[in-house]
């Protein structure tokens, strides 16, 4: 039987009368345990849990360890052959390709990282909104720090039938940017937040931040300055460069941003040297966040060169054996695959080889080590190339803004 912490017991008590709930808890407060316990209390014959691909096996292990449900990684099994007392687990990229799930009835729907349906026009979101569950459990940490514009599709699942137009009018502050004669709407803030949260609480939502219930160890951010390479300056001025037998052409704002990031990162030998120095400076576990597949190859070869055992979490691989078994291992985590949901609190040091453009992924990545169970001071090392775009990206992320929101304001007019 699961032993819940006091704040988790309190959340379940608050939502005892609701059969549609949203647990908007900061990363590390135990949404997995809350979601499964609420599901267990609802006692429906079936449950359908939708999560990110990298989290499927974690959820399977969780249910098999703590409950006696028939746990099924759903693919093409006939709905009619699935017995009661079953939990079907499927990832967001696959769920909309399984129309037979529309036949499922008398079930509880659980969405892990429910922000994945923020865009109601995507096929995954359209499909999920067509399901007919008896109960709904939404799990996400994103709304605790803003991002309220992502909640509208979740409001529908909770039963609040407010229109998107009215939702944005009442709670979201926007402005229009003129980009080459094309108007683009960007979010610049929020309004009536207390009223929004109060209304959502009426529909079974709970908002909870870490500092409301726990005192976690201190977090220390440290910028590691990296000398700029001449190739970065050349590309910035000329928007074209030949490097490593490749021609990089920044003929649009987006490609220019992409190559500026890569020239500040994986194409900058100075950054590789700084990362080597960090590897050599400690015998502790290290978590390294990165963006691109090419970065993964470079960092993995560096680990081999410095005799570091490697674990990895990316879109193709998930292997945490070195992390679990070796106190001096390096775990390489690609943002899209591992910034959300991973428990990595055996480590207390994170190195940001490159930065994401998403503030959601950035905030979630910091919580992989700074969460329940962590007993040591946590360190975040940001490898930033001097005079590069990386400083502007970090500035935006610290303001909890996606850098893409500022892309046309700052990069196009640079």
C-alpha positions in Angstrom: 0.0 0.0 0.0 1.2 3.5 -0.9 2.1 5.7 2.0 1.2 9.2 1.0 2.8 12.4 2.3 0.6 14.8 4.3 0.3 17.3 1.3 -0.8 14.4 -0.9 -3.4 13.2 1.6 -4.7 16.8 1.8 -5.1 17.0 -2.0 -7.1 13.7 -2.1 -9.3 14.9 0.7 -9.9 18.3 -1.1 -11.0 16.5 -4.3 -12.9 13.6 -2.6 -16.2 14.6 -4.1 -14.9 15.2 -7.6 -14.8 12.6 -10.4 -13.0 15.0 -12.7 -9.8 16.5 -11.2 -6.7 18.3 -12.2 -3.6 18.0 -10.0 -1.5 21.0 -10.9 1.4 20.4 -8.6 4.9 21.6 -8.9 7.4 19.1 -10.2 8.5 16.7 -7.5 5.4 16.7 -5.3 4.3 13.3 -6.3 1.6 13.6 -9.0 2.2 10.0 -10.0 1.1 8.7 -6.6 -1.8 11.1 -6.4 -3.1 10.2 -9.9 -2.9 6.5 -9.3 -4.5 6.7 -5.8 -7.4 8.9 -7.1 -7.9 6.4 -9.9 -8.0 3.5 -7.4 -10.6 5.4 -5.3 -12.8 5.9 -8.3 -13.1 2.2 -8.9 -14.0 2.1 -12.6 -13.6 -1.1 -14.5 -10.9 0.3 -16.8 -8.4 3.1 -16.8 -6.7 4.7 -19.9 -3.5 6.4 -19.1 -1.9 8.6 -21.7 1.7 9.8 -21.2 4.9 10.7 -23.0 6.7 7.8 -24.7 9.6 8.0 -22.3 7.3 7.5 -19.3 5.4 4.4 -20.4 7.7 1.9 -18.7 7.8 4.0 -15.5 4.0 3.9 -15.3 3.9 0.2 -15.9 6.5 -0.4 -13.2 4.5 1.9 -10.8 1.2 0.1 -11.2 2.8 -3.4 -11.0 4.7 -2.5 -7.9 1.9 -0.8 -5.9 -1.4 -2.3 -7.3 -2.9 -5.6 -8.6 -4.3 -4.2 -11.8 -3.9 -5.9 -15.2 -1.4 -3.5 -16.7 -1.4 -3.4 -20.5 0.8 -1.4 -22.9 -1.9 -0.7 -25.4 -1.3 -1.2 -29.1 -3.8 -3.1 -31.2 -5.5 -5.3 -28.6 -9.3 -5.7 -29.3 -11.2 -3.7 -26.7 -13.7 -6.6 -26.3 -10.9 -8.9 -25.1 -9.7 -6.6 -22.3 -10.8 -7.7 -18.9 -12.1 -5.5 -16.1 -9.7 -4.2 -13.5 -7.2 -3.2 -16.3 -5.1 -0.1 -16.8 -4.3 0.6 -20.5 -1.1 2.7 -21.0 -0.4 4.5 -24.3 1.8 7.4 -25.4 0.5 10.7 -26.8 2.0 10.1 -30.3 0.2 6.8 -30.6 -3.2 7.4 -29.0 -4.8 9.2 -31.9 -3.8 6.3 -34.2 -6.0 3.9 -32.2 -9.6 4.8 -33.0 -10.8 1.6 -31.3 -10.2 3.4 -28.0 -13.3 5.5 -28.9 -15.3 2.4 -28.1 -14.0 2.2 -24.5 -16.7 2.9 -21.9 -17.0 3.2 -18.1 -13.4 4.2 -17.7 -11.1 6.7 -16.0 -8.9 8.8 -18.3 -5.6 9.9 -16.9 -3.4 12.4 -18.7 0.1 12.6 -17.4 1.7 16.0 -18.3 -1.7 17.1 -19.5 -0.1 20.2 -21.0 0.6 17.9 -24.0 -3.0 18.7 -25.2 -2.5 22.5 -24.9 -3.0 22.8 -28.7 -6.5 21.7 -29.3 -6.0 21.7 -33.1 -3.4 18.8 -33.0 -4.7 15.3 -33.8 -3.8 13.9 -30.3 -5.8 16.7 -28.6 -8.8 16.3 -31.0 -8.8 12.6 -30.4 -8.6 12.8 -26.6 -11.4 15.3 -26.5 -13.6 12.9 -28.4 -13.2 10.2 -25.7 -16.1 9.6 -23.3 -14.6 8.8 -19.9 -16.7 8.6 -16.7 -13.8 10.2 -14.8 -10.8 12.4 -15.7 -7.5 12.9 -13.9 -5.2 15.6 -15.2 -1.6 15.7 -14.0 0.7 18.7 -14.8 3.2 21.0 -13.1 3.2 23.6 -15.8 0.3 25.8 -14.6 1.9 26.4 -11.2 4.2 28.9 -12.8 1.9 30.5 -15.4 1.3 29.2 -18.9 -2.5 29.6 -18.2 -3.1 29.9 -22.0 -2.5 26.2 -22.2 -5.4 25.3 -19.9 -8.4 25.9 -22.2 -8.6 22.3 -23.7 -8.1 20.9 -20.1 -11.1 23.1 -18.9 -13.3 21.2 -21.4 -12.2 17.8 -19.9 -13.0 19.1 -16.4 -16.5 20.1 -17.6 -16.0 23.9 -17.7 -17.6 24.9 -21.1 -16.2 28.4 -21.4 -15.3 29.3 -25.0 -11.7 29.8 -25.9 -12.4 33.4 -27.0 -13.9 34.3 -23.7 -11.2 32.4 -21.7 -8.5 34.4 -23.4 -10.4 37.7 -23.1 -10.8 37.2 -19.3 -7.4 35.7 -18.3 -4.7 36.2 -21.0 -2.8 39.4 -21.9 -1.6 39.5 -25.5 -0.1 41.9 -28.0 0.1 41.9 -31.7 3.5 42.0 -33.4 3.8 43.1 -37.0 6.3 40.7 -38.7 6.8 41.6 -42.3 3.2 42.8 -42.6 1.9 39.6 -40.9 0.3 40.1 -37.5 1.3 37.6 -34.8 -0.3 37.3 -31.4 2.0 36.7 -28.5 1.3 36.2 -24.8 2.8 38.8 -22.6 1.1 38.1 -19.2 -2.0 37.1 -17.3 -4.9 38.8 -15.5 -7.6 37.8 -13.0 -5.4 34.8 -12.0 -7.0 34.4 -8.6 -10.5 34.3 -10.2 -9.2 31.8 -12.8 -7.8 29.5 -10.1 -11.0 29.8 -7.9 -13.1 28.8 -10.9 -10.9 25.9 -11.7 -11.1 24.7 -8.1 -14.9 24.5 -8.5 -14.2 22.0 -11.2 -11.7 19.8 -9.2 -8.4 21.6 -9.8 -5.7 21.9 -7.2 -2.7 24.3 -7.5 0.3 23.6 -5.3 3.9 24.9 -5.4 6.9 23.2 -3.8 7.5 26.0 -1.3 3.9 25.7 -0.1 4.5 22.3 1.4 8.2 21.4 1.4 11.6 22.8 2.3 14.0 21.4 -0.3 17.8 22.0 -0.2 19.2 25.1 -1.7 19.8 25.5 -5.4 22.8 27.3 -6.7 23.1 28.5 -10.3 26.6 29.0 -11.8 27.4 30.4 -15.2 30.5 28.8 -16.8 31.8 31.3 -19.3 33.0 29.8 -22.6 35.1 31.8 -25.1 33.5 32.6 -28.3 34.8 31.0 -31.5 35.7 33.1 -34.6 33.2 31.0 -36.7 30.3 32.3 -34.6 31.3 35.9 -35.3 31.7 35.1 -39.0 28.3 33.5 -39.3 26.6 36.3 -37.3 28.0 38.9 -39.8 27.8 37.0 -43.0 25.0 34.4 -42.3 26.9 31.7 -44.1 29.8 29.5 -43.1 31.6 26.3 -44.0 32.3 24.2 -40.9 33.1 20.5 -40.5 32.4 19.9 -44.2 28.9 21.5 -43.8 27.6 24.7 -45.2 25.4 26.6 -42.7 23.1 29.2 -44.3 21.0 31.5 -42.1 18.6 32.6 -44.8 15.6 32.9 -42.5 15.3 34.0 -38.9 14.6 30.5 -37.7 17.6 28.9 -39.5 19.8 31.8 -38.3 18.7 31.1 -34.7 19.3 27.4 -35.1 22.9 27.8 -36.4 23.8 30.5 -33.9 22.8 28.1 -31.2 24.8 25.3 -32.7 27.9 27.5 -33.4 27.8 28.6 -29.7 27.4 24.9 -28.7 28.5 21.8 -30.4 30.6 23.5 -33.1 32.5 25.5 -30.4 35.6 23.6 -29.3 35.9 25.9 -26.3 32.6 24.6 -24.9 33.8 21.0 -25.3 36.9 21.9 -23.3 34.9 23.5 -20.5 32.7 20.4 -20.3 35.8 18.3 -20.1 37.0 20.4 -17.2 33.7 19.9 -15.4 33.9 16.2 -15.9 37.4 16.1 -14.5 36.5 18.4 -11.5 34.2 16.0 -9.8 33.6 12.3 -9.1 29.9 12.8 -8.5 27.0 11.9 -10.7 26.3 14.4 -13.4 23.2 15.1 -15.4 23.8 16.8 -18.8 20.9 18.4 -20.8 21.2 18.8 -24.5 19.1 19.5 -27.6 20.5 18.0 -30.8 21.4 14.4 -31.8 24.8 15.7 -32.9 25.4 17.1 -29.4 24.6 13.6 -27.9 27.3 12.0 -30.1 29.9 14.6 -29.2 29.2 14.4 -25.4 29.0 10.6 -25.4 32.5 10.4 -27.1 33.8 12.8 -24.5 32.4 10.6 -21.7 34.2 7.6 -23.2 37.4 9.7 -23.5 37.2 10.6 -19.8 36.3 7.1 -18.6 32.8 8.1 -17.5 30.0 5.5 -17.5 27.0 6.8 -19.5 23.3 6.6 -19.1 20.9 8.3 -21.6 17.4 9.4 -22.1 16.4 10.5 -25.6 13.9 9.9 -28.3 15.5 6.6 -29.2 17.1 5.2 -26.0 16.4 5.1 -22.3 19.0 3.4 -20.1 19.6 4.6 -16.6 21.7 1.6 -15.4 24.9 3.6 -15.2 23.1 6.4 -13.3 21.7 3.9 -10.8 24.9 1.8 -10.3 27.8 4.3 -10.6 28.3 7.3 -8.4 30.5 9.0 -11.0 28.3 8.4 -14.0 27.1 10.9 -16.6 23.5 10.9 -17.7 22.7 12.5 -21.0 19.1 13.8 -21.2 17.5 15.3 -24.3 15.0 17.9 -23.3 12.0 16.7 -25.3 12.4 13.1 -24.0 13.5 13.6 -20.4 12.9 17.1 -19.0 9.5 16.0 -17.6 8.9 13.3 -15.1 12.3 11.7 -14.5 13.4 11.1 -11.0 17.1 11.8 -10.9 17.6 13.0 -7.3 20.6 10.6 -6.8 22.5 13.4 -8.5 22.7 17.0 -7.3 24.6 18.5 -10.3 23.1 19.4 -13.6 25.1 20.8 -16.6 23.3 22.7 -19.3 25.4 22.0 -22.4 22.8 23.9 -24.5 19.5 25.6 -23.6 16.0 24.8 -24.8 13.8 27.5 -26.3 10.8 26.3 -24.2 10.5 27.8 -20.7 8.3 24.8 -19.7 11.1 22.3 -20.6 13.7 24.6 -18.8 11.7 24.8 -15.6 10.9 21.1 -15.6 14.5 20.1 -16.3 15.7 21.9 -13.1 13.3 19.7 -11.0 14.8 16.4 -12.1 17.2 16.6 -9.2 15.5 19.3 -7.0 12.6 17.2 -5.8 11.3 15.0 -2.9 14.2 12.8 -1.7 17.0 15.2 -2.5 19.1 15.9 0.6 22.0 17.8 -0.9 22.5 21.3 -2.2 21.7 21.3 -6.0 24.0 22.9 -8.6 23.0 24.1 -12.1 25.9 24.8 -14.3 25.1 26.8 -17.5 27.7 26.6 -20.2 27.3 29.9 -22.0 29.4 31.2 -24.9 30.4 34.8 -24.3 28.7 37.3 -26.6 26.4 34.7 -28.0 22.6 34.1 -28.4 22.8 31.8 -25.3 22.7 34.7 -22.9 19.5 36.1 -24.5 17.9 32.7 -24.4 18.7 32.3 -20.7 17.4 35.8 -19.9 14.1 34.9 -21.6 13.9 31.5 -19.8 14.5 33.0 -16.4 11.5 35.3 -17.1 9.5 32.1 -17.8 9.1 33.1 -21.4 9.6 30.8 -24.4 12.5 32.3 -26.4 10.4 32.0 -29.6 8.1 34.7 -28.1 11.0 37.1 -28.4 12.5 35.7 -31.6 10.9 38.1 -34.0 11.4 41.1 -31.7 15.1 40.6 -31.0 16.6 38.3 -33.6 15.0 39.6 -36.8 16.0 43.2 -35.9 19.5 42.3 -34.7 
